[in-house]
Amino acid sequence: DLNNNNADIQTLKSDESRGAIDGSLIDVIKSPVTRIRLVLTIWINFCCSIVYYGLSLNVVNLKTNLYLNVLLNAIAEMPAFTLTAIMLDRFGRKPLTVGTMWFSGFFCLCGSMMSNYGMWKILRMICGVLGIFGMAGTYNLLFIYTSELFPTVV
């Protein structure tokens, strides 16, 4: 039993002499590749946040039923999370993230070109719901995708 304890102590000493691997934000900034990744992920997350919360808070200005708009936005987010989780293994993180951004951007652009009168306001509301559907999927994927861009110790 004494020999087993000595072996355990030797193992602990050799682990201490190797030292633990640690990382910080400074290590990310030192490397040109991770520095560019950091700047891009900050910018992309900022832009996605603006679109996501902008669409969520702009339902007041659609001049349709406010309660229906809020309900549809909330309902649109649930399948977005589910579909991105299902499609993640099939399409991969990067193409799915870019695809959901384009999807959201397309419907936001279409909705911004429509007037707010008659039947157009219903189509504008649908474009807004589809826009938040795409951006909710993007937002869901960004947490997964950006965490894998940097070394584990960071």
VENPE-V520149 format. One record per residue. RES is the residue in three letters. OMEGA is omega as a letter, one per 20 degrees, with the letter a starting at -180 (999 if undefined). Layout:
res:omega
RES:OMEGA
RES:OMEGA
//
This chain:
res:omega
ASP:r
LEU:r
ASN:r
ASN:r
ASN:r
ASN:r
ALA:r
ASP:r
ILE:r
GLN:r
THR:r
LEU:r
LYS:r
SER:r
ASP:r
GLU:a
SER:r
ARG:r
GLY:r
ALA:r
ILE:r
ASP:a
GLY:r
SER:r
LEU:r
ILE:r
ASP:r
VAL:a
ILE:a
LYS:a
SER:a
PRO:a
VAL:a
THR:r
ARG:r
ILE:r
ARG:a
LEU:a
VAL:a
LEU:a
THR:r
ILE:a
TRP:a
ILE:r
ASN:r
PHE:a
CYS:r
CYS:r
SER:r
ILE:a
VAL:a
TYR:a
TYR:r
GLY:r
LEU:a
SER:a
LEU:a
ASN:a
VAL:r
VAL:a
ASN:a
LEU:r
LYS:r
THR:a
ASN:a
LEU:a
TYR:r
LEU:r
ASN:a
VAL:r
LEU:a
LEU:r
ASN:r
ALA:r
ILE:a
ALA:a
GLU:a
MET:r
PRO:r
ALA:r
PHE:a
THR:a
LEU:r
THR:r
ALA:r
ILE:a
MET:a
LEU:a
ASP:a
ARG:a
PHE:a
GLY:a
ARG:a
LYS:r
PRO:a
LEU:r
THR:r
VAL:r
GLY:r
THR:r
MET:r
TRP:r
PHE:r
SER:a
GLY:r
PHE:a
PHE:r
CYS:r
LEU:r
CYS:a
GLY:a
SER:a
MET:a
MET:r
SER:a
ASN:a
TYR:r
GLY:a
MET:a
TRP:a
LYS:r
ILE:r
LEU:r
ARG:r
MET:r
ILE:r
CYS:r
GLY:r
VAL:r
LEU:r
GLY:r
ILE:r
PHE:r
GLY:a
MET:r
ALA:r
GLY:r
THR:a
TYR:r
ASN:a
LEU:a
LEU:r
PHE:r
ILE:a
TYR:a
THR:r
SER:a
GLU:a
LEU:a
PHE:r
PRO:a
THR:a
VAL:r
VAL:999
//
